[in-house]
Amino acid sequence: MQILSAAEMRQTDERTASHFGVSSLDLMHNAGTAAARFIHQQYPQAHSILVLCGKGNNGGDGFVAVRQLIAAGRDLRLLLLAEPESLFGDAATCFAEVLPLLSGDALLIAPDEHTLHGEDVLASLHGADLLVDAVLGTGFTPPLRGLPAVLRELLPHTHAPIVSIDLPTGWDADSNAITNDAAYRSDAVITFTAPKSAHVFGSLTRGPIVVAPIGSPDAAIQSQMQLHWAGSAKSIAEAPRPVQGNKGSFGHVLVIGGATGKAGAPAMASLAALRSGAGLVTALVPEQIAATVTGFAPELMVNSASGEPGAPAENFTPRHLRPEFLSPWLEKISVLAVGPGLSRHPEAAAFARGLLTATSLPVVLDADGLNAFEGRTDLLRGEGRTLVLTPHPGEMARLAGCTVPVVEADRVALARGFATTHQLTLVLKGWRTLIAHPDGRVAVNTTGNAAMAKGGSGDLLTGIIAALLAQYPNQISETVEAAVCLHGLAGDFAVRAQEEHTVVATDLLAHLWQAFSCRLVDADGNTWLTGAASR
């Protein structure tokens, strides 16, 4: 699913009408109907509903939603922030269609600030079970002004949930900002055709963000931004496994990492790989911690790297790159996951750098495996091989030779530039993790939550990526995107099972099955960018 700019969304609507015969009025009818269906299904107990409408196309969607919700038996009121005579085009048509259904006090007209503060409006705002925001949508350009700005000041004093049609009023569709204090509060967002930048980068709501199809065929949806939604790739992990498959059919992951005092990281990466469908998983760790890692799961195989004669190894060293050590370890391995718990010891860093040169196997490089290449990114060359890097912003700053604020200032450009320069796949973790590909495409992941900001979460992601690469070696882009999406979904299910402060990384393992089972497209064809775990 492509991510569009506001201008590209307008062009998509125009192309849909001119090339595919779906008029703008049809699109408005379809949008309002989709919004009404979403509201009807997600808020079955909300009997009294107040729809807040502006005079533009967003208001037109709201008029259609009012008509459909009345037909569904709900008690509807419509608050129009304009004189009816000022409506035009499709919005005027849809208002005329709903007007005969609005009897008595069901229609509230507030063309000025005085009327907006009137007793009838305030009583309706405070008496509603649900508010629907159809004031301003994708066509909005900041700043928020006039009656929409006045109405915003009234909303904090209301207690009913708010469903936003298209966008919460006050959000610029092209914004990459995470927060926006000038926008309306929102408990759910339903938009149409394709997400815009604000839908994937902004913290619009703590509730779901859903994209509904309204009649634009794929051929009409075109973008030059080279941005798409990572969740579309999850389907790769939804197909049933071949009934004739055996453990050798699903790949063998070798997790290389660990050091004295750091047994948990390689163990967690290995457990995540096991839970994500790899046929075999082996952890290769220094001899000093091998017994500890072995105890994590009976299904996990463990190889130990010995130290100098007579002494157990505390960390990896260049000695372990010798063929007599390395060749047996790498035999029949599908994917390497390198770095969890490796330590920043200079010898361990030299081992990581040498390992990347010593083998052409697919590699997922994480944690101290990444730190080993600080100042040596010339060695990170992905041409002709599968190389996936999974840095958090601090690790990315070390690789890029900059600061974390510089990384965060334009994450898309930095990730895209690094991935194309080094011809590798870069997973830049954080709020809305990015997956940048060697060809310049960037996927944005919208699953996950703040409860996952705990030690060990990244180790799990490394294992999930490695496991999926082992199973789908010829679909690298989709595989990495699917892994990131699944990791976030497991976190979303985990936080629904308990309180976000108490979630620890290994809790995600217990919810991976739900992540794999969850479908991000519902029976109505709506795509759930966020909130799928709450369905």
C-alpha angles and dihedrals in degrees: 000000000000123000113229137201119232090257091050090050090055090048090050091054091047092047090049090056099040100040105026105032098241106133125218088247090054089051091051092049090049093047095050091046092050090049092050092049091050092049093046092052100040098041105037093153095053103101100161110055128179116199116202111209135187122200098255134076093292088059088049090058087051093052090054091047090052091053093049094046092050088053088052090057101256125142103246135191125181123208111197117196094205143042110278089234090065093062117104143176120004092348091059090049093051092046090053089051094054098037097084089056094055107084129171114346094350091102118062117184117197110175093159141032094256093058091044089059092048123124094249093055095043092048091051092048092051097039099052123105089207136017122207117204110213096146105109130000141167093333093063119118118193143281106063109230143159123021095346088059091048091050091051090063090056097052099072088064093057124084104199118105117257125224112200119212109217096336138353104268109264098036117118106225091219095051122119092192117127096214136026119189091186094063130089116265114254139195097187137007129207117188132170142246098345139359121260125216093269091055093058102032104033128081089230096159144350086233133066128310110205132185115209124198112233105177109293109129119223091254090063094053108085132161138175096198095088089221124132140166116267094211092073088073094059090089088077088072095044100071115101115258114253109272091224093052124122133191090276090057094066102050138251119261121202114199111201117192147079135108135195106310092012105085096123098067099059090039092055093046089050094048091050090052090051092049091048097062107267110153094222133012127190126183116211108199139156113282092245092069102028095103091051093051091046090060095060097078136355091221092060119094116211131201120189127216109219126217131224112319110294096013129084115236116255094188141356119281135183086264088076090063091071112116093241088062103031103043097060091045094053097044112124092356118146102190136009122216105196131187115029106137092348092138128224094260107141092238092051090050091051089050092053092050092047093047092058089055095042097059138039093201118125108275133199106198119199145156113350089003085068095042088057088070097054104134090003103077088132085082092059100091120154101179110131096003143067111261121166123184121195108189128167114219093273093052090044090053091053092049094046094043094237140096130278092250089056090051092049094045094075109001095169095054094044094048093045092048094049094046095049094043093051096031095232140114114265122198105194104194127211137073102358098002112227126219109201118192131206092251093059099259116133126199122202119213117212101181124095136057145221093276087074092064090103134111112274097031091105092049089057091051090052090054094047093050092048092049094051092046088053090054099040105029094160097054102059100157096048092042096055092044091049091050093052091047093049092049091054093044091053087054091050092053091045093054091050089056094054144356118301095237093057100049114111125193097257090056086075091066091065090055101044090097089060091049091053092045096046117099117211094202114067131209091274092055093254116147115221108215089177135003099042090131090062096056 
